[in-house]
Amino acid sequence: MVRETRKEDASKFLKKAEEFYSSSLENYQKKRLNACVFDSSQAIILANDAFCIFNLGKRASKDHREAISLHVQAALSKENKKEAVAEALEKRGTYGYTEKETTEKEANLLLIRSRRFLDWVKIQIR
């Protein structure tokens, strides 16, 4: 269920997103690849929350479809990054909550994508 959130809180979610990105970078450097993927995914999810809060005053609950749908709405018929949000949600579940192990290549790609997503959100919510 979508949560109403004060627009002023968008910056708090973006700050948390940056914290998780920093953690993902450190985890990658220390070869903690599953943690890297989880934290990169969490950075994207939190940045998406910031984006949705800024544009709509709402953020998704735990429902993954809701996060993607809100992202598209928040884009206001402009460019959106729903594929990045969907990928983050999928990888967070796969490598954070199952027995599956990620690869260095996959961790690196998501780390790069998370940085790009955070940078994109920063531009969008200025």
N, C-alpha and C positions, 0 to 999 in steps of 0.2 A: 504494500500500500504506500503510495507516494506520501512523502512527509513535507509539509509546509515548513519553510526555513527562511529566516530573515536574510535578505540580500547582503547585509553587512557581513554575514558569516562566510561568504564565498572566500575571502582572503584567508580565513582560518583553515579551510579545507585545502587551499592551494599550498599553504605553509606545510601542512601535514604531507601533502603529495611530494613536496621537495625533500622532506625528511625521509620518506620511504625510498625516493630515488637515490639519495645519498647512501642509504643502507644497501640498496641493490648494487650500487657501484662497488662498495666495500666488499660485499659478499662475492661479487664476480671476481674481484682482484684476489680474494682468498680462496677461490675455487669452490665456494659454497653455492653451487649452481642452482639447486632447487630453491634455496632461500633467495637467490638473485631473481629468479623468475617470479616467485611469490611477491617479493617487494616491488619489483618493476610493475607487476600487475596491479598491486595495491596503489602504487603511485598514479597509474592511469585512472583507476576507479575513483580515487579521491579528487584528482584533477577534473574528472568528468562531473563529480558532485559540485565542485566549485563553478564549473561552466553552467550547469543547470540551475544552480542557486542564483547565480548572477543574472541570468536571462529570464528565469521563470519564478524564482522564489520557492523552488521545489527541488527535492532530491529523491532518488530512488530508495526503496526499502531493500530488502535482501533479494528481491525478485530480479533476476538478470535481464529478463525481457523488458522490465520497467526501465532499467538503466539505459538500455539502447533506445527505447521509445522516447524517453525524456530527452536524451541527447539530440535526437532528430528534431524534436519540438524546439529545444533551446537554440538550435542552429538557425531558427527563424527563416527557413527556406533557402538558406545559403549553404556554403560548403560545410560538410560535416565529416566527422571521423568515426562513424559508427562501427566500421570494421575494426578499428583499433580497440574500441571499448569491448566489442564482442570477443576479440582475441584475448584480451586481458582477462576477461571473466572466465573464458574457457581454460586458459593456461593456469590461472590461479587455482581453479578446481582440480585440474588434472595433476599438477605437480605439488600442490599444497595439501591435498586430501586423499591421494591414492598412493599406491606402491610404485608408480611410474617414476622414472628418473629422467631428467632433462639432459641435453647435451650442451657442450660449451658453445657451439654455434647457435643453438636455439636461445640460450641465455643471453648471448651477446646481441642477437637480433632484437629481442624484447627490450633489453636495456637501451639500445639505440632508439627503438620506437617509443619507449616511455619518455625519453628526453625530448624527442620531437613533439610528442603529444603535449607535454607540459609547456613547452615553448609556444606551441600553437594556442593553447588555452590562455596563456599570459597575454598574447596579442589580442585575443577575442574579448577579454574582459577588462581591458584598459578603460 
